Amino acid sequence: MTITEDIKYIGVNDYKIDLFEGMYVVPEGMTYNSYVVMDDKIAVLDTVDEGFTKEWLANLQRILGKRKPDYLIVQHMEPDHSSNIMHLIEQFPEIILVASSKAFTMMGNYFGTDFKEKRIVVSDGDVLSLGKHKLTFLSALMVHWPEVMVTYDSTDRVLFSADSFGRFGADKEADWTQEAARYYFGIVGKYGIPVQKLLGKITELTIEKICPLHGPVLSENLEYYIKLYDIWSSYRPEKEGVLIAYTSVYGNTKEAALLLAKALRKRGCETVLVRDLARSDMSQVVAEAFRYSKLVLATTTYNTFLFPPMREFISWLTERNFSNRIVAFIENGSWMPTAAMHMKEQLKESKGIIFAKECVKIMSAIHEENSMQIEKLAEELSKELPEECKEIDIFEKK
């Protein structure tokens, strides 16, 4: 694929993978992106996963023809991008590696050598000239590893963005936003401050294309993608709406969740998502919790603590700095309802959390008193919801 006249795509698609990083469901597969800048000197940007060595080298050879690459730029050392460094060196022994100091330290860990005899160590603001193309390296410390850098080609105005602006899925024509949000909040989301620092650097650049290490090359509406990254990394809600995340043993807590969704819709807002944490993809629900402005947690007391999927869900949120949201609770307990207390305790370090005043307390099954509590909670939550909310996303797995 041609990115520009001089920049070519040599990445691969992985349709066999079931779990990315051993935990994220990727039914549409993954891309491992790699690029080549052809000039007086030739630079390869990143390699691909070890399962695609032959395919990747063949892609590279088709672009090179009779020429040889001068540089391998290593932006990120995760194995899905660095596994073929040694294979490339075996094929082109004279190639020079270009990376951050920390990346070369990691190469020592992975390969037993930090390539002192064939390397260029770069830091923030350094420039590598290939001829007419000038590549500027920008440190992206902790986005989301400590060695990461991104690369800006000022000639073609292309940003090679490492893992930022990536998404799950190998279908390059699919909608970017949902799978990019799931990717961002699952993998990068903890590191909002470093992402903000990177955004501060790239907003000073004139960018016409963004080339990430996963997902499609972005060439239109770049302001939209950058704006979303600014919202996500500053932990602001992307949209007004309520996510109701529940677990239910015998169906009573589920009933309460559905009654609350109905009560909210009755009050004029249809932006209500209902998710069963035991049956939904956790990374999807985590992304939704970060994208929407209000979160209702509904669960049972279990072994004097929390039902395990709820405990795991809140841990996913807090590990990723969940903040700046309105949170409400529905708890159920036949003889000792303490779930709300434990959920609130799990969230105690989260910043900017406003807890709803109304807490629905169910003793086994829903009674008239609980129905009244649900109505009060719906009224409290709906006060902040704009009347123009129209989006409907009720996803209830039976």
C-alpha positions as CSV (number, residue, x, y, z in Angstrom):
1,M,0.0,0.0,0.0
2,T,1.3,3.4,-0.9
3,I,1.0,6.0,1.9
4,T,2.7,8.8,-0.1
5,E,5.0,8.7,-3.2
6,D,7.9,7.8,-0.9
7,I,6.3,6.1,2.0
8,K,5.1,2.5,1.7
9,Y,3.1,0.1,3.9
10,I,4.7,-3.3,4.5
11,G,2.6,-4.5,7.5
12,V,0.6,-7.7,7.9
13,N,-2.8,-8.9,9.0
14,D,-3.3,-11.5,11.7
15,Y,-6.7,-13.3,11.3
16,K,-5.7,-16.3,13.4
17,I,-5.2,-14.5,16.7
18,D,-8.0,-15.1,19.3
19,L,-6.7,-13.0,22.2
20,F,-4.5,-10.0,21.7
21,E,-1.9,-9.7,24.6
22,G,-3.5,-12.9,25.9
23,M,-6.7,-11.2,27.1
24,Y,-8.4,-9.0,24.5
25,V,-10.9,-10.7,22.2
26,V,-10.2,-9.6,18.6
27,P,-12.8,-11.3,16.4
28,E,-11.8,-9.1,13.4
29,G,-8.1,-9.9,13.9
30,M,-5.1,-7.5,14.3
31,T,-2.8,-5.5,12.1
32,Y,0.9,-5.3,12.8
33,N,2.0,-2.2,10.8
34,S,5.4,-1.4,9.4
35,Y,6.5,1.3,7.0
36,V,9.3,2.2,4.7
37,V,10.5,5.6,3.7
38,M,12.3,5.5,0.3
39,D,14.8,8.3,-0.2
40,D,18.6,8.7,-0.8
41,K,18.7,6.5,2.3
42,I,16.0,4.1,3.2
43,A,14.4,3.8,6.6
44,V,12.2,0.9,7.8
45,L,9.9,1.8,10.7
46,D,9.3,-1.1,13.1
47,T,9.0,-4.8,12.4
48,V,6.0,-7.1,13.0
49,D,5.0,-10.1,15.1
50,E,7.2,-13.2,14.9
51,G,4.5,-15.3,13.3
52,F,4.8,-13.2,10.1
53,T,8.5,-13.1,9.4
54,K,8.5,-14.5,5.9
55,E,5.5,-12.4,4.8
56,W,6.9,-9.2,6.2
57,L,10.4,-9.7,4.7
58,A,8.7,-10.5,1.3
59,N,6.7,-7.2,1.6
60,L,9.9,-5.3,2.3
61,Q,11.8,-6.9,-0.5
62,R,9.1,-6.0,-3.0
63,I,9.5,-2.4,-2.1
64,L,13.3,-2.4,-1.9
65,G,13.9,-4.1,-5.3
66,K,17.7,-4.2,-5.6
67,R,18.3,-1.6,-2.9
68,K,19.1,-2.2,0.8
69,P,17.7,-0.5,3.9
70,D,20.0,1.9,5.7
71,Y,18.1,2.3,9.0
72,L,15.6,0.4,11.1
73,I,13.7,2.8,13.3
74,V,12.4,1.1,16.5
75,Q,9.7,3.2,18.0
76,H,8.3,0.5,20.4
77,M,9.8,-2.7,21.8
78,E,6.7,-4.8,22.4
79,P,7.3,-8.1,20.7
80,D,4.5,-7.6,18.2
81,H,6.6,-4.8,16.8
82,S,10.2,-5.8,17.5
83,S,10.3,-9.6,17.1
84,N,11.9,-9.4,13.7
85,I,14.7,-7.1,14.5
86,M,17.3,-10.0,14.4
87,H,15.8,-11.5,11.3
88,L,16.2,-8.1,9.5
89,I,19.8,-7.8,10.7
90,E,20.6,-11.3,9.4
91,Q,19.3,-10.4,6.0
92,F,20.8,-6.9,6.0
93,P,23.9,-6.9,8.3
94,E,24.9,-3.3,7.5
95,I,21.6,-1.8,8.6
96,I,21.8,0.8,11.5
97,L,19.3,0.7,14.3
98,V,17.8,4.0,15.4
99,A,16.0,4.1,18.8
100,S,15.8,5.6,22.2
101,S,18.4,4.7,24.9
102,K,15.8,2.8,26.8
103,A,14.8,0.8,23.7
104,F,18.5,-0.4,23.3
105,T,18.5,-1.5,26.9
106,M,15.4,-3.5,26.2
107,M,17.0,-5.0,23.1
108,G,19.7,-6.3,25.5
109,N,17.0,-8.0,27.5
110,Y,15.3,-9.5,24.5
111,F,18.2,-10.4,22.2
112,G,21.3,-10.4,24.5
113,T,22.9,-7.4,22.7
114,D,22.2,-3.7,22.7
115,F,23.9,-3.2,19.3
116,K,26.6,-0.8,20.4
117,E,28.5,-1.2,17.1
118,K,25.5,-0.5,14.8
119,R,23.2,2.0,16.5
120,I,22.1,5.6,16.7
121,V,20.6,6.7,20.0
122,V,18.1,9.5,19.6
123,S,16.1,11.6,22.0
124,D,13.4,14.2,21.9
125,G,13.7,16.6,19.0
126,D,16.6,14.8,17.2
127,V,16.4,14.7,13.4
128,L,17.6,12.0,10.9
129,S,18.0,13.1,7.3
130,L,17.3,10.6,4.6
131,G,17.8,13.1,1.8
132,K,14.7,15.2,1.1
133,H,12.9,13.5,4.0
134,K,13.7,14.8,7.5
135,L,12.5,12.6,10.4
136,T,12.1,14.2,13.8
137,F,11.9,11.9,16.8
138,L,9.6,12.8,19.7
139,S,9.8,11.1,23.0
140,A,6.5,9.4,24.0
141,L,7.6,8.2,27.4
142,M,5.0,5.8,28.9
143,V,2.7,5.9,25.9
144,H,2.5,3.1,27.0
145,W,6.0,1.8,27.6
146,P,9.0,3.8,28.8
147,E,11.1,3.5,25.6
148,V,8.4,4.7,23.1
149,M,9.0,7.5,20.6
150,V,7.0,8.7,17.6
151,T,8.4,9.9,14.3
152,Y,7.4,12.9,12.2
153,D,8.2,13.2,8.6
154,S,8.1,17.0,7.9
155,T,8.4,16.5,4.1
156,D,5.2,14.4,3.6
157,R,3.7,15.6,6.9
158,V,3.2,12.1,8.2
159,L,3.2,11.2,11.9
160,F,4.3,7.6,12.7
161,S,2.5,7.4,16.0
162,A,3.6,4.0,17.5
163,D,0.8,2.5,19.6
164,S,-1.2,5.7,19.9
165,F,-4.2,6.1,17.5
166,G,-4.3,2.4,17.0
167,R,-7.2,0.1,17.2
168,F,-8.2,-3.6,17.2
169,G,-9.3,-5.2,14.0
170,A,-7.7,-5.9,10.7
171,D,-10.5,-4.5,8.6
172,K,-9.1,-1.1,7.6
173,E,-12.5,0.1,6.3
174,A,-14.4,-0.6,9.6
175,D,-15.5,2.2,11.9
176,W,-12.5,3.4,13.9
177,T,-14.0,4.8,17.1
178,Q,-15.4,1.9,19.0
179,E,-12.5,-0.5,18.6
180,A,-10.0,2.4,19.0
181,A,-11.7,3.2,22.3
182,R,-11.6,-0.4,23.5
183,Y,-7.9,-0.5,22.5
184,Y,-7.1,2.8,24.1
185,F,-8.8,2.3,27.4
186,G,-7.6,-1.3,27.7
187,I,-4.0,-0.8,26.8
188,V,-3.0,2.9,27.0
189,G,-5.7,4.3,29.2
190,K,-3.8,4.3,32.5
191,Y,-1.3,6.7,31.0
192,G,-3.4,9.8,30.4
193,I,-0.8,12.3,31.5
194,P,1.9,11.0,29.1
195,V,-0.7,11.0,26.3
196,Q,-1.5,14.6,27.1
197,K,2.2,15.5,26.9
198,L,2.5,13.8,23.5
199,L,-0.6,15.6,22.2
200,G,1.0,18.8,23.3
201,K,3.9,18.0,21.0
202,I,2.0,16.9,17.9
203,T,-0.6,19.7,18.0
204,E,2.3,22.0,17.0
205,L,2.9,20.0,13.8
206,T,1.2,20.1,10.5
207,I,-0.1,16.5,10.1
208,E,-1.8,15.1,7.0
209,K,-1.6,11.4,7.8
210,I,-1.2,9.4,11.0
211,C,0.4,5.9,10.7
212,P,-0.1,3.9,13.8
213,L,1.3,0.4,14.6
214,H,-2.2,-1.1,14.7
215,G,-5.2,-0.4,12.6
216,P,-5.7,1.8,9.6
217,V,-3.7,4.7,8.4
218,L,-5.7,7.9,9.2
219,S,-5.8,10.5,6.5
220,E,-9.1,12.3,7.0
221,N,-10.8,14.1,9.9
222,L,-7.6,14.0,11.9
223,E,-8.9,16.7,14.2
224,Y,-11.7,14.3,15.2
225,Y,-9.2,11.6,16.2
226,I,-6.9,14.0,18.0
227,K,-9.9,15.5,19.9
228,L,-11.0,12.1,21.0
229,Y,-7.6,11.3,22.3
230,D,-7.6,14.6,24.2
231,I,-10.9,13.7,25.8
232,W,-10.0,10.2,26.6
233,S,-6.6,11.0,28.0
234,S,-7.9,13.8,30.2
235,Y,-10.6,11.4,31.6
236,R,-13.5,13.5,30.5
237,P,-16.7,11.9,29.4
238,E,-17.0,11.7,25.6
239,K,-20.8,11.5,25.8
240,E,-23.7,12.2,28.2
241,G,-25.3,8.9,29.1
242,V,-25.7,6.2,31.7
243,L,-23.9,2.8,31.7
244,I,-25.6,0.2,34.0
245,A,-23.1,-2.6,34.7
246,Y,-24.6,-5.4,36.8
247,T,-24.0,-9.0,38.0
248,S,-26.9,-11.2,39.0
249,V,-27.0,-14.6,40.6
250,Y,-30.8,-15.4,40.4
251,G,-32.1,-12.6,38.3
252,N,-33.2,-10.1,40.9
253,T,-30.3,-7.6,40.5
254,K,-30.7,-7.9,36.7
255,E,-34.4,-7.0,37.1
256,A,-33.4,-3.9,39.1
257,A,-30.9,-2.9,36.4
258,L,-33.5,-3.2,33.7
259,L,-36.1,-1.3,35.8
260,L,-33.7,1.6,36.2
261,A,-33.0,1.7,32.5
262,K,-36.7,1.9,31.8
263,A,-37.1,4.6,34.4
264,L,-34.3,6.6,32.9
265,R,-35.7,6.3,29.4
266,K,-39.1,7.4,30.7
267,R,-37.5,10.6,31.9
268,G,-36.4,11.5,28.4
269,C,-33.0,10.1,27.9
270,E,-32.5,7.1,25.8
271,T,-28.7,7.0,26.1
272,V,-28.7,4.0,28.5
273,L,-26.5,1.0,28.2
274,V,-27.1,-2.2,30.2
275,R,-24.3,-4.7,30.5
276,D,-24.2,-8.1,32.2
277,L,-20.6,-8.2,33.5
278,A,-20.6,-12.0,33.6
279,R,-21.4,-12.3,29.9
280,S,-20.0,-9.2,28.3
281,D,-16.5,-8.6,27.0
282,M,-14.8,-6.8,29.9
283,S,-12.7,-4.5,27.7
284,Q,-15.8,-3.3,25.9
285,V,-17.7,-2.4,29.1
286,V,-14.6,-0.7,30.5
287,A,-14.4,1.5,27.4
288,E,-18.0,2.4,27.7
289,A,-17.6,3.3,31.4
290,F,-14.9,5.8,30.3
291,R,-16.9,7.1,27.3
292,Y,-20.1,7.9,29.2
293,S,-20.7,10.4,32.0
294,K,-22.6,8.2,34.5
295,L,-22.1,4.7,35.8
296,V,-24.4,2.5,37.9
297,L,-22.9,-0.5,39.6
298,A,-25.4,-3.2,40.5
299,T,-24.3,-6.4,42.2
300,T,-24.8,-8.9,45.0
301,T,-22.9,-9.4,48.2
302,Y,-20.9,-12.6,47.6
303,N,-18.7,-14.3,50.2
304,T,-19.1,-11.2,52.3
305,F,-17.5,-9.1,49.5
306,L,-18.5,-8.6,45.8
307,F,-19.5,-11.0,43.1
308,P,-16.2,-11.7,41.3
309,P,-17.0,-10.1,37.8
310,M,-18.0,-6.8,39.6
311,R,-14.8,-6.8,41.6
312,E,-12.8,-7.4,38.5
313,F,-14.6,-4.7,36.6
314,I,-14.0,-2.1,39.2
315,S,-10.3,-3.1,39.4
316,W,-10.0,-2.6,35.6
317,L,-11.5,0.9,36.0
318,T,-9.3,2.0,38.9
319,E,-6.1,0.6,37.3
320,R,-6.9,2.9,34.4
321,N,-7.5,6.0,36.6
322,F,-11.3,6.1,36.3
323,S,-12.3,9.5,37.4
324,N,-14.6,12.5,36.8
325,R,-17.9,10.6,36.7
326,I,-21.2,10.3,38.6
327,V,-21.5,6.8,40.2
328,A,-24.5,5.2,41.7
329,F,-25.0,1.8,43.4
330,I,-27.6,-1.0,43.5
331,E,-26.8,-3.7,46.1
332,N,-28.5,-7.0,46.8
333,G,-27.9,-9.2,49.9
334,S,-30.2,-11.8,51.4
335,W,-28.9,-11.3,54.9
336,M,-25.9,-8.9,54.8
337,P,-26.1,-6.4,51.9
338,T,-22.6,-4.8,52.0
339,A,-21.9,-4.6,48.3
340,A,-22.3,-0.8,48.0
341,M,-19.8,-0.3,50.9
342,H,-17.2,-2.5,49.2
343,M,-17.8,-0.9,45.7
344,K,-17.4,2.6,47.2
345,E,-14.2,1.4,49.0
346,Q,-12.7,0.1,45.8
347,L,-13.3,3.5,44.2
348,K,-12.0,5.6,47.1
349,E,-8.8,6.6,45.3
350,S,-10.6,7.6,42.1
351,K,-10.6,11.4,41.6
352,G,-13.5,13.5,40.8
353,I,-16.1,10.8,41.6
354,I,-19.6,12.1,42.7
355,F,-21.6,9.4,44.3
356,A,-25.4,9.5,43.9
357,K,-27.3,10.1,47.1
358,E,-29.8,7.4,46.5
359,C,-28.6,3.8,47.0
360,V,-30.9,1.0,46.1
361,K,-30.8,-1.8,48.7
362,I,-32.4,-5.0,47.8
363,M,-33.0,-7.8,50.3
364,S,-33.2,-10.8,47.9
365,A,-36.2,-9.8,45.7
366,I,-37.5,-6.5,44.5
367,H,-40.3,-5.1,46.6
368,E,-42.4,-1.9,46.4
369,E,-39.8,0.0,48.5
370,N,-37.1,-1.0,46.0
371,S,-39.2,0.2,43.1
372,M,-39.6,3.6,44.7
373,Q,-35.8,3.7,45.3
374,I,-35.1,2.9,41.7
375,E,-37.5,5.7,40.6
376,K,-35.7,8.2,43.0
377,L,-32.3,7.1,41.6
378,A,-33.5,7.6,38.0
379,E,-34.8,11.0,38.9
380,E,-31.4,11.9,40.5
381,L,-29.4,10.7,37.5
382,S,-31.7,12.2,34.9
383,K,-31.3,15.7,36.3
384,E,-27.9,16.0,34.6
385,L,-29.0,14.4,31.3
386,P,-29.7,16.7,28.4
387,E,-33.2,16.4,26.9
388,E,-31.7,16.0,23.4
389,C,-30.1,12.6,24.2
390,K,-31.3,10.3,21.4
391,E,-28.8,7.5,21.2
392,I,-30.2,4.1,22.0
393,D,-27.9,1.2,22.9
394,I,-29.6,-1.4,25.1
395,F,-27.6,-4.5,24.8
396,E,-28.9,-7.3,27.0
397,K,-27.5,-10.8,26.7
398,K,-30.0,-13.4,27.8
